[in-house]
Amino acid sequence: MKQSVRYLAVPVTLLALLFSAGCNKLKARDQLNKGVQAFKATKYDTAIEHFKNAVALDDKLTVARLYLATAYAQQCVPQVETPDNLQMCNQAIEEFKKQLENDPGSINSMKGIASLYFNMKKLDEAKDYHRRVIQIDPNDPEEYYSVAVIDWTEAYKTRMDARNKIGLKPEDPIKDQKVCNQIKDQNQEKVDEAINYLNKALEIRKDYDDAMAYLNLLYREKGDIECGNAEGRRADLATADDWVTKTMATKKAKAEKQAGPGGIVLDQPKSQ
């Protein structure tokens, strides 16, 4: 008889563990819901505590970790390098990376990390995560655009730093062959990649006016590293001007498509 009681103790203990796990999942959901309410009310500190509790109670509640990372990210101020701000940014990145450990294909986590690194001026790291997204989803035009923006940002800084050292105005060609070749060595690959990526973005989204606007900028960068090829520079600047025209035409077409007869914007709620 005592032996039977001993055997019964095992399933009873198992039931207790299952009950406890179930309670934790319910508590985690409750914390998640409270966190979402605080998040929507922009009470991010409160939201973070609820999301942390939810993750502690149920580490498989992936939506809670994504919300936790996003709540940290909301408080990461772009381009601000104070210790407190950088800590907030890094906490967001850490939570997104934990999510990637559980779900290596989490595109939202990759995009979140890329955005944070860009805001922290860690451009190479940002580019790496944008490229990871492209590997998973090669039909996302915004990822090609994002890589191109980073390429342009780096190329522009290199060029302007060199121009400032020799006292050139932005519109003046670089006549110093040595200086031009130095800029070309650093920028050619970035400029070529950016142009290719923007064209790819436009293949996917024909009316991507932001991509068109950056093609204008990229062809101006390209013109500056023609290095003595006056004809090539003129052709690049002409192409840049063409992209300005295309950008404006596309923006106008979008505005006209959105507006109805008489300039009334479509899809707006009617007045009572």
Residue pairs with C-beta under 8 A, 6 or more apart in sequence:
24 57
24 58
25 57
25 58
25 61
27 53
27 57
28 53
28 54
28 55
28 57
28 58
28 61
28 64
29 54
29 58
29 61
31 50
31 51
31 53
31 54
31 57
31 64
32 50
32 51
32 54
32 61
32 63
32 64
32 67
34 50
35 46
35 47
35 48
35 49
35 50
35 51
35 54
35 64
35 67
35 68
35 71
36 47
36 67
38 44
38 46
38 47
38 50
39 47
39 67
39 70
39 71
42 74
44 71
44 74
44 75
47 67
47 71
48 68
48 71
48 72
51 64
51 65
51 67
51 68
51 71
52 68
54 61
54 64
54 68
55 61
55 64
55 65
55 68
58 64
59 65
60 102
62 99
62 102
62 103
62 106
65 95
65 98
65 99
65 102
66 96
66 99
66 106
66 108
66 109
68 95
69 92
69 93
69 95
69 96
69 99
69 109
69 112
70 92
70 112
72 88
72 89
72 91
72 92
72 95
73 89
73 92
73 112
73 115
73 116
75 88
76 85
76 88
76 89
76 92
76 116
76 119
76 120
77 85
77 119
78 119
79 119
79 121
81 120
86 120
89 116
89 119
89 120
92 112
92 116
93 113
93 116
93 117
96 106
96 109
96 110
96 112
96 113
96 116
97 109
97 113
99 106
99 109
100 106
100 109
100 110
103 109
105 136
107 133
107 136
107 137
110 129
110 130
110 132
110 133
110 136
111 129
111 130
111 133
113 125
113 129
114 126
114 127
114 129
114 130
114 133
114 146
115 126
117 123
117 125
117 126
117 129
118 126
118 146
118 150
123 150
123 153
123 154
126 146
126 150
127 147
127 150
127 151
130 143
130 146
130 147
130 150
131 143
131 147
133 140
133 143
134 140
134 143
134 144
134 147
137 143
139 204
140 204
141 200
141 201
141 202
141 204
141 205
141 208
141 211
142 201
144 197
144 198
144 200
144 201
144 204
144 211
145 197
145 198
145 201
145 208
145 210
145 211
145 214
147 193
147 194
147 197
148 193
148 194
148 195
148 197
148 198
148 201
148 211
148 214
148 218
149 194
149 214
151 190
151 191
151 193
151 194
151 197
152 190
152 191
152 194
152 214
152 217
152 218
152 221
154 187
154 190
155 186
155 187
155 190
155 191
155 194
155 221
156 217
156 221
158 183
158 186
158 187
159 183
159 187
159 221
159 224
159 225
160 170
162 174
162 179
162 182
162 183
163 170
163 172
163 174
166 176
166 179
168 174
173 224
173 233
174 180
174 183
174 224
174 227
177 227
177 228
180 224
180 225
180 227
180 228
181 227
183 224
183 225
184 225
184 227
187 221
187 225
188 225
191 218
191 221
191 222
191 225
194 214
194 218
195 215
195 218
195 219
195 222
198 211
198 212
198 214
198 215
198 218
199 215
201 208
201 211
202 208
202 211
202 212
205 211
207 250
207 253
207 254
209 247
209 250
209 251
209 254
212 243
212 246
212 247
212 250
213 243
213 244
213 247
215 240
215 243
216 240
216 241
216 243
216 244
216 247
217 240
219 236
219 237
219 239
219 240
219 243
220 236
220 237
220 240
222 236
223 232
223 233
223 234
223 236
223 237
223 240
224 233
226 232
226 233
226 236
258 265
258 266
258 267
259 265
259 266
260 266
